[in-house]
Amino acid sequence: MLKKTILWTSVISILILIFYFSSESAIESSERSDMFIIFPFLTETLVRKSAHFIIYMVLAFFVYSLLNEYRQDLDFLNRGKNIYYITILIVLLYSLSDEIHQYFVPGRACRSIDILIDVLGGTVGLIPKYFISSFYKKFS
């Protein structure tokens, strides 16, 4: 029960963090990005896209972990790779809602490239889980 509580708290915290960053105006967001430009090759665009990729990678990792805790209760999670598909679907839906939210924030925009980067980050976040799970199944 404690593990589920920690995972729920982690997922919800990440969702809130994404919403918070998306609520910043373009000026505030730009100032935050500029804090991370410490090397000449880092551009604001690279920092922003990396942030999208990383936060959704972490989100997918925790969403998968949370869904995995419900495998005993939800039979459809045990069929094939459903747990991976459902995790990516959740990442995609939250990314879509995030971009729609940004459309209404002053100076921000809804960009399909960001959705693609978010889903790619989410997919990469699942790779360690997939290989660990495959390795475990192979040797058990």
N, C-alpha and C positions, 0 to 999 in steps of 0.2 A: 504493500500500500504506500509506503514511504517513497519507493522508486517512482510510482505513478504520479505522486504529488510533485516530486522534484521535476519530472519530465513535463507535466502540465504547466508548472510554474515557468520552466525554461521556454517552452513553446510560446506561451502567452507573453512572456517578457520580450521575446524576440519580435513578436507581432506588434507589440506596443512600441518598441524601439523603432521599427520600420515606419510605423504610422507617425511617430514623433518627428523623425527626420524628413518624412514626406510633407509634413505640415509646415516646415520652415519655408519662408519666402526664398526667392531666387538669390537675393542678396545674402541672407543668413547662410544659406546652403553653400554659396560660393566662398564666403569667409571661412566656414568650417573646412571646406576642401583645401583652401589655401594653407591651412595649418599643417597639412600633410605633405606639402610640396617642399621637401628638404633637399632634393637632388635636382639638378638641372633637367634631367630627362623625364622627370615626373611632370605631367601636365594636369590641369584641373580635370580634363576629360578622363584621363587614365585613372586618376584617383577616384572619381565618381563611379566609373564603370567597375573598377576593382571592388569598391564598396558594395555595389549591387551584387556582384558575383559572390563575394565572401559571405555577406549576411544571409543570402538565400542558400548558400552551401551549408551553413550552420543550421539554418531553419530546417532544411531537408533532413539533415542528420538527426535532429531532435524529434521531428515529426515521425520519421521512420521508427526511432526508438520507442516513442509513445505508442504508435500503432502496434508495434511488436509486443508490447505488454498486454494488448487486448486480443492476441491471436487465439487464445483458449476460448474466449467468449464470442468472437466473430469469425465464423467458419470461412467466410469468403476471403479473409486475409491469408488463409493457408493454401489457397489454390494458385498454383504456378507462381508467377511473379506479381500477383495482384498487389501485394504490399508496396512494391516499388512503384507501380503505376498509380496507385492511390496517393502515395506520397508526392509524386510529381504533379498529379492533378491538384492537390492542395496547394503546392507551391505555385502552380500556374494561376489558380483562382485568386490567391492572395496577391500575386504580382499584378494581375489584371485590376483588382480592386485598388491596389496601391497607385497604379498609373492613372486610373480614373479619378482617384482622390487628388492626385497632383494636378490634374487638369483644372481644378477649381482653386488651386493655391496661386496667389499672385506671382507672376513671373515664371511659373513652372509649366511644364507641358506633359502631355501623355505621349510617350514614345514607345513604339513597338520594339525597337532595338533593346530597350531596357527590359522588356518582358522576356525577350530571347536570352539576354544575359542572365536574368534571374533564373530561368528554367535550366539553362546550362550550368549555372552554379549549383542549383539544386541537384541536378544529375550527378555532377562531380562529387557532391556531398554524400551520395549514396554508394559510390564506388568502393570505399573501404568496407562499408556494411556488406555489400554484395560478396566481396572476396572473402571476408571473414566468415560469412554464413556458408559459402560454398566450401571453404576449407574445413569448417566444422562438420558439415554434412558428409564430406568425403571420408573423414577419419573417425566418424562415430558409428 
